[in-house]
Amino acid sequence: MTHLQHLFLRRATGAAALALAVTLGGSLPGQAAAETLKLGNEGTYPPFSMVDAKGELTGFEVDLARAMCARMKVECEFTVMDFKALIPSMLQGKFDVLVSQVSPTPERIAKLEFSMPVVYNPQAFVMRKGVVTTFSKEALAGKGIRLAMQRGGAGIPYINKHFDGVFKHVYYDNPDQMRLDMLAGRLEGVFGAKINWTRELMDTPQGKDYELVGGDHWIGDPAIPPEKRGSSWVMRKGETALLGRVDTALNALIDDCTFTELRKKYLNVAILVREEACAAKTN
């Protein structure tokens, strides 16, 4: 407590002094300060995270993170920035947990702790209709297809490995920028998260001129068995105690169907196999 706060308190008595101590940021005798968990999120990944018309951070992952903090009995504090900056910023200690879905590539697994998966959201190609008739590396080569990808995303090394020399790469900070350029005719295609692009483009009137081609693509570690695949939240390597608390809270939210109730506010399809047990329990 500052000198000025002590001065004010010396002039107050009884209940008034106690109330003033709390107002000025102090705590009552024996009262522990609430733990604050600092969370990082990109805020431009609907329906998982976005900023609404009131300027408030919302979305499924944001709601889930707040529910997780409530189960952990901690206060949540969000930091929002472009996805490409999230992992470096967390490694620098600017926040504790990255709560925007991260694909578990071998390179990331080596330097990060991964929570249990929070969503299975494979990557897909969204193309303007008529651009692709046969989907194969050979058929796509030489067409000059301008393909959008997100800076810092695991889709970039995947494309470099499996479709080397096929596309003209165009990099963006977030999907909103990609969608605007797609609709303006400055791109022929996007390689991005299937759930997001289906909801934000394909299922809208603007999506009538586009199609999903080439099937689903798992960009995480190929050694992970199909039944265990999914994107997760991450924290710094060695934060095993925090990882255990996060996983305990997430498992509880799934088991009591809170996860599914939150998901249904934003998506009408299950995003984890474990949600099947809640199908008949939630409206």
N, C-alpha and C positions, 0 to 999 in steps of 0.2 A: 504494500500500500504506500502511496506517495506521501511526502510531508504535508501536502495540501489536504489530502484526505484525512490524515491524522488530526490536522487542525480543525477541520469541520467536525470530526467525531467528538473531539474534546468539548465542543459547544452543544452537543446533542446528548440526550439522556434516555435511558430505558429503551423502550420499543423503538423510539425514533432513531436512536443510534444504531440499533441492529438493522433497521430498514435502510438507513443511509449507507451502511457498510455494504450491503448487497447491491444497492443501486450503483455505487461507485466501483463495483467490480470485486469487492472483497467477498469473503465467505464466512458463514457462521462457524463458531467453535466446533471442531470435530467434523465439519462438512467438507468432504473431498471435492476437489474441482472435477468437473465432468471431463472424461477423456474425449479428445477430438481426433477423428480419423479423417485425414485429408485424401480426397479422391480426385482423380483426373478423368476428364471426359471430353469428347470432341464437340458435342452439341450440334453437329450437322449431319446426323446419320439416321433420319427418320425411317421407321417409327421407334427406333431404339433410343435415340437422343436427338433433341431439337430445342430451340428456343422459341417459345410461343409469342403471341402478339403482345403480351404484357411484359416481354423480356425475361420470362422465367424459364429456367431449364426444366425440361420435362421429357417424357418418353419412357418406354418399357424399362430399359437398363437403369435409368435415373430413378424410377419408382422402386425398382428391385433393390438398388443400392441403398435407398432410404429405409426400406423395410429391413434390409440386412443390418444396417446400423442400429435400428430399433431393437432387433433381436440381440445384438452385441452390447446393447446399453451404452452406446457411444454417440457423440454428436457428429454429424456429417458436415464437411466443408468441401465444396466443389471448386475445382480449377478447370476452366474450359480453354482449350487451345486446339490448333490444327492437329490432326492425327499424327503427322510426321514428326511433331515435336513432343508427343506424349511419352514415348519410351525414353528418349534421352533426358527429358525433364524429370521423370520418376527416378532414373538412375542417379541423377544429380541431387536427389533428396527433396525436390520441390513438392512432392506429395507422396502418399504411402501406397495407394492401390489405384491401378488404372482400370476403370470400370466401363471402358468401351471394348467390345469383343475383340480378342486378339487370336489369330490363328497360330497353333503350336508348331512352328517350323523348327527344324533341328537347331538352327542358329539362335533362335529365341529361347528354346528350351535350355540351351547352354548357359544363358545369362539371366534368366527370369524364373520365378516360381509361378506356376500356373494353377489356378483354382480348378475345381470341377467345371466341366463345360456348362455354359449358361444358354447356349443356342447352337443348333446345327444349321449353318447358313452357308451352303456351298457357293462357290463362284460360278458365274455363267456368262456367256457371251450374249449381249443384246445387240442386234444388228438391224439396220434399216432394211425393210423388205426389198428383195430383189438383188441385194448385194451378194448373198451366198446362195448357191444352188446345191453344191456338194460341200460338206464340211470335212476338210482334211487339210493337213499342212501343205500338201502339194497343190490342192485345188485353190487354196487361199493365196498362195505365193504369187507375187507379181501383180496383184490387183490394186496395190497402193491404198489399202484400207487403213484409215486413220483410226487408231484404237485408243480410247481413253483409259487411263489407270490412275489410281490414287497414290500420290507421293507417300513414301514410307510404308506402303502396303505390301503384304506378302505375295500379291498377285504379280508384281513386277518380276521377281526372280523366277516365278513359275512360268510366265510367258517367255522369258529369256531362255529357259531350259527347254521347254516343249514346243515353242513356236518361234525359234530363233530366226530372224531375218524375214519373217512373214509380214509383220505389220509396221506401220509408221506410228511410233509411240508418241502419245500426247499426254502430258502429266498435269494433274490437277490436285488442289489442296482438299477438295471435298466433292461429294456426289452432286450437290446442287449446281456447281459450276459445270460439271460434265453434262448434266441433263439440259441445261440452257444451251450449250454448244451443240448437243445432239439435235435439239429441236430447231436450232438456227441453221442446220445443215453443214456445220463445220466439222462434223465427225460422221464416220460410217458405223462405228460400233463402240461398245464399252465392255470391259471385263470387270465385273463387280459382283457384289453379294446378291444372290438370286432373290431372297425374300424382299430386300429393299427395292430392287429394281422392278420386281413384279408389282409391288404395292404402289410405288411412286410413279411408275410410267406405264407398264403393261396393262394394269387394271384401270387406267384412266382413258378418257376419250383421246388424249394426245398419243396414246400408245398404239393406235390402230395401224400406224405405218411402220411398226417395229415388231420383231419376233425374237424369241429365245432360240438359239441354235447351239449345237455342239454338246448338249447334255450338261450334267453337273460336274464340277471339278473340285476335288479336295486339294487345297494348297498347303495343308499342314504336313507334318511328318508322315511319309507313306508307311512307316513302320507301325503307326498306331492302328490297331484293329478297327474295322468299320463300325462296330458297335460302341466303340469308345471315342469316336471322333466328335469334334465340336470346338467352338471357339470359347475362350475363357477370359476371366479377369486375371491380371498379373500384378506381381509385386517384385521387389528386388530379391536377388538370389540370397539365400540364407535366412529369409524372413519366414522360417517354418512355423513359429508360434502364431504369427499373424495369419499365415495360410490356414492353419488348423482352425482358427476362430472363424475365418471367412467361410471355409467349407462347412463347418458345423451349422452356421446360420443359414447358408444356402440350402443345405440338405433339409433342414427343418422347414424352410419356406416351401420347398417342393413337396415334402411329405404331407403337410397340412393343407395343401392346395392353394396357399396364398400366391405362389408363383403363377399358377394357371389363372387365378382371378385377375392378377395384374396384367398378364399377357393378353387376356381377352379384351382389355380396354383398347389395345392397339392392333392385335392380329387375331384373325379368326381360324388360324391353323396352329396346331401344336408345334413347338420348336425343340422339344426334348421327348425322347421315347418314354421317359418316366412320367410324363404328363398323362399317359393313358389311364392311370389309376384314378385320376381326378375328373375324367370325362363325364361321369354320371353324377359327380358331387358339386359341380359348379354350373351355373346358368349362363 
